[in-house]
Amino acid sequence: MKKVSADFVVAGHICLDVIPEISGLANGLGDLLVPGRLTAIGPALMSTGGAVSNTGLALHRLGFAVQLMGKVGDDLFGKAILDGLSKYSSALTEGMILTPGEISSYTVVISPPGVDRVFLHATGANDTFCAEDIQTDLLEGTKLFHFGYPPLMRRMFENNGKELVRLLSKIKALGATVSLDTAMPDPASAAGRADWRKILTDVLPFVDIFLPSYEEILFMLHPEIYQKMVREYAGKDLLSCADGSMLSSMAEELLGMGAAVVGFKLGEYGLYIRTSNDTERLSAMGACAPSCTVNWMNRELLVPCFQVEAIGTTGAGDCTIAGFLVGVMNRLTIENTMLGAVGVGACNVERADAVSGVRSWRDVLSRIHEGWPQSGQMIPLDGWRILDLQGLRLYEQNHE
């Protein structure tokens, strides 16, 4: 592994998605999964997936130098992952962790027309990812370190997340700004049975920016409420049942655990951000601490999505995070950082795959400031005020 020269490092979960073309099944999966039967299918699309690929490649397409640190085996799938990343730039793979004898993570996506997708996933080398896999002496000078999807990486959540604490505390000690994203664990799996409140309590003192989705953090902090809502609103998107008070309550819990900036990805409803009221905590965010602490201190904002014709939502949250991290790196105001984040996420959904819709950062900002219409879809925000930013609409809860 070479010494990292990029400002951004994205580490964590990576996999290969294998998506065979399936058509002409009158009875859906019933025609496909017949013991002893040979079923003809079409060519398979193969693409890299996971936080390392999605957020990392989004940062690359936005025009920023980034180093990727995912773990793969020396098998054919590992080679396919490295080849897929190298098509964007050979420099992207210089930090990848290649481990002989391990299998690379992959997902077979079975998606016949008119049928909900079925995912067959092998966690592979992600399960053995540990603090020693990242050589911190090669990261000196890194400004922002983003880690993604610990619920899909066994070493990161077992033993109450001790390995994740060890890893992020080492990075934080280098002076980098540390960002963390999660993934929804299967409630019936070992990750779903983990004590995520305990894990987050121990991890978040070493995390400056924490950006889970609404459903993920509801499950992690309040699994009993999550399960109750799933039962009561069967078949309904839980985001449609969210409101401002619920977002505030969970964000306050997470800030109390030690994070400086907490955000929830809200899908079609936009992006929510809550920040610490502690000046010292914001100043301690490391290399990318806000240049204007007053602008970031004790803020609670929600920015709606921009209007697009959505083709696919794969990787939308990861791309939104990439936009947010660029704003933080460039020390933009919190308002412009959030607008840039949802702008990148909106560009993403205009294509079916995870990253090809992402434009350059300059193009995203130009599109925003040239009058890109915002969505009118909102969750209830009783008592919040509308904040107008040169014709762009944000919502703010006043904490003065």
SVG drawing of the C-alpha trace seen along z (x, -y; Angstrom):
<svg xmlns="http://www.w3.org/2000/svg" viewBox="-51 -36 55 68">
<polyline fill="none" stroke="black" stroke-width="0.4" points="0.0,0.0 1.4,-3.4 1.4,-6.5 -2.0,-8.3 -1.8,-11.6 -5.5,-12.3 -7.5,-14.6 -10.3,-12.0 -10.1,-8.4 -13.2,-6.2 -12.9,-2.8 -15.2,0.0 -17.6,2.3 -17.1,3.1 -18.6,5.9 -19.3,7.0 -22.9,6.9 -23.8,9.6 -27.1,8.8 -28.2,11.4 -30.8,10.3 -34.0,12.3 -37.1,12.1 -40.0,14.1 -41.0,15.7 -44.8,15.9 -44.8,17.0 -42.0,14.9 -39.6,16.6 -41.7,19.7 -40.5,20.3 -36.9,19.5 -36.2,21.6 -37.3,25.1 -35.1,27.9 -33.3,29.7 -34.4,27.3 -32.1,25.3 -33.5,21.8 -32.1,19.6 -31.2,16.1 -29.4,13.2 -26.0,11.5 -25.0,10.4 -24.2,6.9 -21.3,6.7 -20.6,3.5 -18.9,2.6 -21.1,1.8 -20.9,0.8 -19.9,-2.4 -16.3,-2.3 -17.4,-2.1 -20.5,-4.3 -19.2,-7.2 -15.6,-6.9 -16.5,-6.9 -19.0,-9.8 -16.2,-11.9 -14.0,-11.0 -16.7,-12.0 -17.2,-15.2 -13.6,-16.0 -11.7,-15.3 -8.7,-13.1 -9.8,-10.1 -8.2,-6.9 -10.3,-3.8 -9.6,-1.2 -11.9,1.8 -10.8,5.4 -10.9,8.1 -9.5,11.6 -7.2,12.8 -10.1,14.5 -11.9,13.7 -14.4,11.5 -11.7,9.5 -10.0,9.0 -13.3,7.9 -13.7,5.3 -10.2,3.9 -10.7,3.9 -14.0,2.1 -12.5,-0.6 -9.4,-1.0 -11.6,-1.9 -12.2,-5.2 -8.6,-5.7 -5.7,-3.3 -4.9,-5.6 -8.2,-4.6 -7.0,-1.1 -3.6,-1.9 -5.0,-1.8 -7.2,1.3 -6.4,4.2 -5.7,7.5 -5.7,10.6 -4.6,13.9 -6.9,16.9 -10.0,14.9 -13.1,14.6 -14.3,11.3 -17.8,10.1 -20.4,10.4 -24.2,10.1 -26.3,11.9 -29.3,9.7 -32.2,11.7 -34.6,9.2 -37.3,10.7 -39.7,8.2 -42.6,7.3 -41.1,9.0 -39.4,7.6 -35.6,8.1 -34.0,11.0 -30.4,10.5 -28.0,13.4 -25.1,11.8 -21.7,13.2 -20.0,10.9 -16.5,12.3 -13.4,10.3 -15.6,7.5 -16.1,9.7 -12.4,9.8 -11.7,6.1 -9.9,4.9 -7.9,1.9 -4.6,3.4 -5.8,3.5 -5.3,-0.2 -1.7,-1.4 -2.1,-4.7 1.5,-5.8 0.5,-6.0 -2.5,-8.3 -0.6,-11.3 -2.0,-14.3 -5.4,-12.8 -8.0,-15.5 -11.2,-13.5 -11.7,-9.8 -15.1,-8.3 -16.0,-4.7 -19.1,-3.0 -21.4,-0.1 -20.0,1.4 -23.3,3.5 -22.2,5.5 -18.7,6.2 -18.6,8.7 -15.4,7.6 -16.8,4.0 -19.9,4.9 -19.0,8.0 -17.8,7.5 -19.8,4.3 -17.8,2.7 -14.4,2.7 -12.6,3.1 -14.5,0.1 -13.6,-2.0 -10.0,-1.0 -9.9,-1.8 -11.6,-5.2 -9.8,-6.3 -6.5,-5.7 -7.7,-7.8 -9.0,-10.6 -5.6,-10.7 -4.0,-11.6 -6.0,-14.9 -8.3,-13.9 -12.0,-14.6 -13.9,-11.3 -17.2,-10.5 -19.3,-7.4 -22.2,-5.9 -24.2,-2.8 -26.4,-0.2 -29.6,1.5 -28.8,4.8 -31.0,7.8 -32.9,7.9 -32.6,11.7 -28.8,11.7 -26.0,11.3 -25.7,7.6 -29.4,7.2 -29.0,8.6 -26.0,6.4 -26.4,3.7 -26.1,0.7 -26.9,-1.8 -23.8,-0.5 -21.7,-0.5 -22.6,-4.0 -22.0,-5.3 -18.5,-4.0 -17.8,-4.9 -19.3,-8.4 -16.7,-10.3 -14.3,-9.5 -16.8,-10.5 -17.2,-14.0 -19.9,-13.5 -22.5,-10.7 -24.8,-10.2 -27.1,-7.2 -30.6,-6.9 -33.7,-7.5 -34.7,-3.8 -31.2,-2.7 -30.9,-4.9 -34.5,-4.3 -33.7,-0.5 -30.3,-1.0 -31.5,-3.4 -35.1,-2.2 -35.5,1.3 -38.8,1.9 -40.3,-1.3 -39.0,-0.3 -40.6,3.2 -43.8,1.7 -44.0,-0.7 -43.2,2.0 -46.1,4.0 -48.5,1.1 -47.6,-0.4 -47.1,2.9 -46.2,2.2 -45.8,-1.6 -42.6,-3.6 -41.6,-4.4 -40.3,-7.8 -43.8,-8.8 -44.5,-8.4 -41.6,-10.6 -41.8,-14.1 -39.5,-16.9 -39.8,-16.0 -38.8,-12.4 -35.7,-13.6 -34.8,-16.0 -35.1,-13.5 -32.8,-10.9 -30.3,-13.5 -30.0,-14.9 -29.3,-11.4 -26.5,-11.0 -25.0,-14.4 -25.0,-13.5 -22.9,-10.4 -20.2,-12.6 -20.7,-13.3 -20.3,-16.9 -22.6,-16.7 -25.5,-14.3 -27.5,-13.9 -30.3,-11.6 -30.8,-10.7 -34.5,-11.0 -34.9,-9.7 -37.4,-11.7 -37.9,-14.0 -34.3,-15.4 -31.6,-15.7 -31.8,-16.5 -28.8,-17.9 -28.3,-18.7 -25.1,-20.1 -23.5,-20.4 -24.0,-23.5 -20.4,-23.1 -17.9,-25.4 -15.0,-23.3 -16.5,-20.1 -16.9,-21.7 -13.4,-23.1 -12.1,-19.6 -13.5,-18.2 -10.0,-18.0 -8.6,-19.1 -12.0,-20.0 -13.4,-21.8 -15.7,-24.7 -13.9,-27.9 -17.0,-29.8 -18.0,-27.9 -20.9,-30.3 -22.5,-29.3 -22.4,-25.6 -23.1,-25.7 -26.4,-24.6 -28.1,-24.3 -31.1,-22.1 -32.0,-22.2 -33.8,-20.2 -33.4,-20.7 -35.8,-19.2 -34.7,-17.3 -34.4,-18.8 -36.9,-17.8 -35.7,-15.1 -37.1,-12.3 -36.0,-9.4 -34.6,-6.4 -33.0,-4.5 -32.2,-5.1 -29.2,-2.8 -26.4,-4.6 -28.4,-7.8 -27.6,-8.0 -23.9,-7.3 -23.8,-10.1 -25.6,-12.5 -22.9,-11.8 -20.2,-12.5 -21.7,-15.9 -21.9,-16.7 -18.3,-15.7 -17.2,-18.0 -19.0,-20.9 -17.3,-20.1 -13.9,-19.8 -14.3,-23.1 -15.5,-24.7 -18.8,-25.9 -21.6,-27.2 -23.9,-24.6 -26.7,-25.7 -24.6,-25.5 -23.1,-22.1 -26.6,-20.7 -27.8,-22.1 -24.7,-20.6 -25.4,-17.2 -29.0,-16.9 -27.9,-18.2 -25.4,-15.3 -28.0,-12.8 -30.5,-14.2 -28.1,-13.8 -27.5,-10.2 -31.1,-9.1 -31.2,-10.3 -29.4,-7.1 -30.1,-3.5 -26.7,-2.7 -25.0,-4.0 -22.7,-6.7 -22.9,-7.5 -25.4,-10.3 -23.0,-12.2 -21.6,-15.3 -18.6,-17.5 -19.0,-19.6 -18.9,-22.8 -21.8,-21.5 -23.8,-20.5 -23.4,-24.0 -24.2,-25.7 -27.4,-23.6 -28.5,-24.6 -27.9,-28.3 -29.5,-28.5 -32.9,-27.8 -33.1,-24.0 -36.7,-23.5 -37.0,-21.9 -39.5,-19.2 -42.6,-20.0 -42.5,-16.6 -42.1,-17.2 -42.5,-15.5 -44.4,-17.4 -42.2,-20.1 -44.4,-21.9 -42.8,-25.1 -40.0,-25.2 -39.4,-28.3 -38.7,-28.6 -35.2,-29.8 -34.8,-31.4 -31.3,-31.3 -31.3,-33.3 -34.6,-31.6 -33.6,-28.2 -35.7,-26.8 -34.5,-25.2 -36.4,-24.6 -34.9,-25.5 -35.8,-24.8 -34.8,-27.9 -32.6,-27.2 -31.6,-30.7"/>
</svg>
